[in-house]
Amino acid sequence: MKRILIIEGSKNKSNGILRQGFNKLLSQKLKGEMPKIIMGEGKSQAIKKFISLKKYYSYLLVDLDNNKSERENDINNNNLTEKKEFVFYMIQEMEAWFLSQPQILDYYYGNKISEHIPKRPVQDIANPSELLYRITKSTAKGKYHKVAHAVDLLQMLDAQKLINEFADFKNLIKTLKK
């Protein structure tokens, strides 16, 4: 049976291939067990694609855009209850993953970006992408770009560190290894 992972994010190739970044990150833990990755555009479009894939084993990875305590509400509000064991969240956004590994931000942007990250769990930072925009705006690479920069940053992330810090990422990897 074919396995497909629908991920919230742009499939526009003009700014970089976001799918490539996710593929490189996930392959650190899923060598030989990789699902086909489909970029689902926005969250609602990704959910529609996920629900429509009836004849495949499909999985969904989207931003929660909220605190992890809102996970069940989001599942209910998006009519995902029947497939909730196949739904995984980036809490609060994918950018929280980057903030959780500040050394890659320092390296990538060539500045001490890490000095501007609040000293609290990154999952508790509302709008991590807004924080990244703000703390990178005066770097040589310019303000964080959700696709062009994310492709590079995803490929630099340490998947094991994400497993240790983000329960949904850990569960996604565990589920995809079955």
N, C-alpha and C positions, 0 to 999 in steps of 0.2 A: 504494500500500500504506500502510495506516494505521500510524503510529509511536506507540508508547506507552512512557513512562518511568515505571517503578515506583520509588518512593522510600520508603525506610524512614521511617516517621513517622506520627503520629496523623492520622486523618481526622475526629476529633471537632471539630466547629465551635464548641463552647461556649467554648473557650479561644482562639479565633482560627483562621484558616484557614491552616494550614501550607502547603498547596498554593499559595496565593496568594503567599506569601513566596518559594517556589522559582520560581514562574512569573515574578515580577518580576526575580529575580536572573538566571535563564537568558535571559530576553528581552533583556537587555543585549547578548548576543552572538548570539542566535538569532532575531532579528526576521524574521518570515515563514517560519521553519523550525521553529517550536515543535512538539514532540511533545505528545500528550495526556499530562498528568501524573496519575498515580493514586497516592495515598498508600497504602502497603502495610501500615500498622500496624507491628508488630515485625519484626525482621530475618527470622525464620523464615517469617512470614506473607508478607512481601514477596517472599522467594525462591520460595515456593510459587506466588504469583500470576505471577511472572516466568516460571517454568518452564511453567506451564499455558497461557500465551499462545502457541499454536503458529501461528496464522494471521496474526499481526501481526509487524511488526518491533518487537521489544521490547528495552528496555534496563533495567538495574538500577543503582540508586544506594543503597548502604547504608553504615552505619558498619563499619569494620574492627574497632574495639574492640581494637586491637593495633597493634604497630609495623609499618611498611610492609614489613619483611622477612617478615612472616607472610601477605602477600597471597596467594601461591600455595597455601599450606596451607589458607587459608580457602576458596579456590575449590575445592580438592580435597575438603575436609571437607563442603562444602555441595553436592556433586555438580553443580558449575557448569562443569566442564572443557570440555564441548562448546560452551558459549556464553560462554566467558570473555572473548572480544573485545567482548562487550556488557555486561560487568560492571564497574562503577566504584565506588570506595570513597571515603568521607569518612574520612581518616586523621588521628587515630584515631577522632574523632567529628566531627559537624557543628560542634560548639562550637570545634574547633580553627580553623575558618574565622573565627569571631568574634575569637578570641584573636590571629589573624594580622593583624587590622586594629584595633588597640587604640583608635585615635581614635574609632571608632564606639561603642565601649563607654563611653569617657569622656563622649561627647556624650549617649548614650542614658540612662545612669545618673546623669549630672550629677555624677560624682565622678572622681577620678583613678584609675580602675580599672587603667589601664596600669602604674602603679607596682608593682602586685602580681603582674604576669605575669613568670614566670621568663625570664631572658635566654638562651634557647636555642631551637632550632627548635621551633615549636609542634607539629609532627608527632611530636616525641619526648616530649610531655607525656602521661603516662598519665592517663586519665580527665579530659579537658578540661572536661567538664560539672561534675565535682566541684569543680574549681578555680573555675569560674564561680559555682557556688553559694556557695562560701566567700568570694570577693572581692566579691560583690554583696549579701551578706546585710544589711548595714547601710545600704543606699542607700534613697533615697526611694521607688523603685519596688519595693523589696523584693528578696528572693532571686530569682536567675535562674529563670525558668519555661521548661521545655523546649518549650512550644508558644506560649503567649501572648507571651513576650519574643522567642522565635526568629522568629516571623512578622515582627515589626518589624525585627529585626536582619538577617535575610536580605535584606530589601528595601533595607537601607542598605549592604550589601556592594558593593565594587567588583569586578565579575567579572574584569576584566583583572588585577587584583592576585592574585586566586585562581588564574588561569591561570599567572601567573608563579611562584607558590609551591607549587602542588599539582599534581603530574603527572597524577593521575587526573581532576581537574577539567578540566585542559587537554585530555586525551584524550577526555573526555565531550563537550566542546564541539566538538572536531574531528570526532568520529564523528557527532554529530548534524547537522553542517553538510554531510555528504556527500549 
